[in-house]
Amino acid sequence: MIPKVRKAVFPAAGLGTRFLPATKAQPKEMLPLVDKPLIQYGVEECIHSGIQNIIIVTGRGKSSIEDHFDVSFELEHTLESKGKKDLLAIVRSVSDMINVAYVRQKEALGLGHAVLRAKELVGPEPFAAVLSDDVIHSEVPAIRQLLDIYEYYGASVVALMEVEGDAISSYGAVDAEPVAHNGTNNRLYRIRNMVEKPKASEAPSNLAIIGRYVLTPEIFHSIESIEPGSGGELQLTDALKHLLRSRPIYGFRFEGKRYDAGDKLGFLKATVEFALQRFDLGNEFREYLKGLKL
């Protein structure tokens, strides 16, 4: 029987240097996309995928993440006493939505190292990993799409996206063969190899790994077995390559649109498009944008 995925790990110890000075005193994961912090979109994606146990890997100066998912007695009391029941419900829904645990990553030593810090809390079971920078809008949550593959094959699965031209050099690219699944031949792949940030001319394909993973517990041994890679950091891609020697890994080209909210332009695009999708903001915001002299 294939073990169920019950936990999701959120690496959130990075310094967020691309958003300085905004991230000097607040984590990039707490930057608001319209009116919710980035990390909450990923957490809600996990909830809608059937995962309610969240492990957040934090670092120094990240206490606002913990405060956000905690109960705020003073705020709740103030809203309740003023009869603002709609706002009270919003605040309570955040603290009630998940079971959350935290572990510290004292030094930012790479994504692989961040995932490894969650080893004791995850235990010997499969888990999801979510990067808050990647915000995905989709009908079926992206993590749910990966879980469906994991539950069928019982193997690790990474999210894939087609990336054109030189942009592939910013990602981990995969060498993979298509696998027929549910009547499609162009979404599921069995991975043969991975290359971290290749030159466009040397990339094995235009399929890039983005920030959604379902991983079997053997990944922890692989992280512990590899040497630090680029930048002296433990790269998750290197650990996946190590795991590939003994276990199959699948890649799924998910259905939906991904926004790179870790990049200023990507963050702005996400803000505009998410605002336009809002029933309470979309129409007025659309009219405003139409009136701009661009």
N, C-alpha and C positions, 0 to 999 in steps of 0.2 A: 504493500500500500504506500502511495506517495504521501510523505508528510505534508501537512497543511502549512502555508505561510501565515504566521500570526503577528509578525513584527516587521517594522520598517525602520531603517537607519537613515538619519538625516545628518550628513557631515555639515557642520556649520561653524567651523573654527577658523576659517580663512579671514584674511585681513581686509578684503574688499577694497584694495588700493585703487581699482578703476573708478570708484565712486567718491574718492576723496575730493573735497573735505567733508562731504555728507556722512561718510563712514568713520570719521575720526572718533566720534563719541557714540555711534550707534552701529549695530551690526548691519551688513548689507541685507541679510535675510529679513530685517525688519523694515526695509524701505517699502513704502506703501505703493501698491499697484491699484490705482483708483482709491479704495478705502480699506484694503486688506493688505497686511504685510506679505511679502513674497512667500515666506515659508508656509503661511496658512493655506495657500493654493495647493501646495504639495500635500499637506496634511489632510485637507479635504478630499484630495484625489485618493489617498489611501483609505479614508473612511468609506468613500463610495465604492471602493474596490473590496471592502470586507476586512480591512486591517485597522485595528483600533489601538494596538500597542506601538507607541512611537518612542524611539531612542534617538535623542538629539546629542550629537557630539559637539560640544561647545569649547570655547577658549576664553581667555581673559577678555573682559569687557562685553560679554555676551549675556549678561544677566537680564536684559530686557526681553530676551526670548523666553526665559523661564517665567518672568512676570506676566508675559502675554498669555501664556497657557495656564496660568495659575488663577485662583479665585482672587478677585479684588473686592474685599469687603467694603472698603470706604466708598469706592465708586458705585457698587451695587446699592449700598445704603442711601447714597445721595440720589441716585436715579429713582429708587423706590419711594423715598420720601417726597419727591417732586412729581410722582405719578407718571414718570416717563417709562411706561411698561414696554414699549416697542424697543427702546434703546437697552433697557434692562435685559430683555430676551436675547438681544444680539451679544451683549457682554457675557451673559451666562452660557450661551451656546458655545463660546470659545473655550471656556474652562471645562465644560461638561463633555466636549466632543471626544476626548481621547484619554487613554492612560499613558502618561508620559514619564520617561526616565531620562536622566542626563549623565553624561560621562565627559570628563575633560580631556582635551588634547592640549597638552601644555605647550607644545611647539607645533607649528604648521609644517609637518614633514610629509605632506602629500596625501592624496585621496586614499591610497591604499592604507596608509598609516591611520587615517581617520576611521576607516571601516574596521581596522584591527582593534582600535580602542573599544569598539562595541562588543568584542568577542564574549566577554563574561556575561554581559546582559542578554546577548542573543542566545548563547548556549549552543548545543549541538543540533541545531535545526535550521531549515532554510529561512531566508529573510529577503525583504525588498530593500533596495537602497535608492534614495531619491535626492537629486541635487536641486536645491531650491531655485538656482539660477535659470533652470529650464522650466518654463511655465508652458503647459500644454493644454490647448483647448480642443476637446474632442467629445463626441457623443458618449462613447464608452471610455471611461478613464484609462489612460495609458498603462498604468500599473495593472489594471484588470485585464487588459489585452495580453500583457506579459504573463500574468498568472494563469490565463487559460492555456497558454503554450506550456508553461511549467507543469501544470496539472495533467497534461496529456503525455509529456515526454519524461517528466521527472528529472530534468536537467536545468542547469543555469541558462538564463535568457537575458540578452541585452537588447535595449531599444536601438533601432537603426533608423537613419534618415538619409535621403539622397542629398548630397552636397556637390554643387557644381564648381568646376574650375579650381583656382588657387585656394579657395576657402577650406579645402580638405586638409590643408597643412595645419589647421587649428584644432584638428580632432584626432581621435584614434580611428583609423580606417581598417576595414576588414577584408580579408580574402575569404570568400564564402561561396557555397554552392546552393542554389535554390532547392527547396524541399516542397513537394506538393502537400498542401494542408487545407482542409475544408474547401476543396474545389479551386484553390488559387495556387499559382506557381510563382508569384512575384512578391510575396510578403515574408514568408518564412525561409530562413537560410540556416544551413549548418556551417559553422565557422571553421575554417582551416587554419587561419593565422590572423594576427592583428599587428598593426604598425602604428606606434604613437607619433602623431604629428609628422607625417611623411611629406616630402616635397611633392607637389602636384604630379610631377613627371614620374615619381616612384611609387605613388599610391596604388595599392592592389585593386582598388575599385573606388567608386564614388559613394560608397556606403559608409557612413560615419556613426560611431557610437555616441549616443547622447545620454543625458543624466537620469536614466531609469534602468534599474537592474533587478532581476530576481536571481539570488545566488544560493547555491547549496553550501553547507557549512565547511566543506573542504577548502573553500576559498581562504579561510583563515590560515590553514597550513601553507597554502601557496604564498600568501603575503609574507609569512614568517620565513619562507625559504628563499625569497628573491633578494638581490642586492639593490641598494638605492639606484634609481635611474637618473633621468635628466633633472637638473637642479638639486641633486642630492636627496631627492624625495622618493618615497616608496609609491610607485605608480600602480594604480589598480589595473591598468591595461597589461602591465608586465605580469601581475599576479594571475590575470585571466589566461595569459599565454602559458604560464606554468601549469595552471589547472587543465588546460587543453591537452596536455601530454597524457593525462590519465582519465579525463572525463569529457564527454561531449558538451559543447556550448552552442546554443542556438541564438540567432539574431532575428528580431521581428521588426519589419518596417511598419511601424504603428500607423494607425489611421488617426489623423488629426493635424493640428498646426502647432508647431513649437516656436516659442519666442525665447531668444537668448536675452533674458533680463539681467544677465551679468555684464552686459555691454550697454553703454549709454544709449546708442541708437536703437538697439533691440528693446530696451526698457521703455523708450518713448513710443515705439511702435505698439508695444503691448498695451501701454496705458491708453492710447487712442482707440485701439480696436476693442479692448475690454470695456471701455466707457461707452462705445457705440452699441455694444451688445446689451447694455443695461436698460431694463424697461423704465427705470426711474430717471435715467439721464440721457439715454440714447437719442431720442428725437430732438431735444433741445440742443444737445451737443452737436448733432449732425447739422442742424440749421446754423449754428455758430460757425462751424467749419466751412460751410458753403459760403458764408459771408466774408471770409478772409480773402484779402487780395494777394494771392500767392503768385 
